[in-house]
Amino acid sequence: HYGISVSKWETFGKSVFEGLATGLPTFAYENIECLWEYLPPDGGIKCLPCSPISIADAIDTSVSTPVLYQKMANQAAKDVSGFDLNVSIKKMLCELAT
């Protein structure tokens, strides 16, 4: 299982929070800057903006490299213990308000 965010317009997708909250490795466009504060470096893969091929390549790489997927899954699962959806939403809203 993966968390995948491919929206061109949504700055921070619900699917990203769902992935983080469940400990899934997450793939998202690198131009969703606020995401990378919440996603640990080893918990997902940044993909080229607005490039479905980049997302597909990232998924293909992780599927064809079970060690990589397991590393990302372990990191995401480890980080989910410190992830609090309500705190993250409030933090994000405060950042948007300033």
Protein Blocks (a to p, Z undefined) as FASTA:
>chain_A
ZZddfbfklmbdfklmmmmmnopacdddfklmmlmmmpcfklcccddehilklmmmmmmm
mmmmmmlmmmmmmmmmmmmmmpcfklmmmmmmmmmmZZ
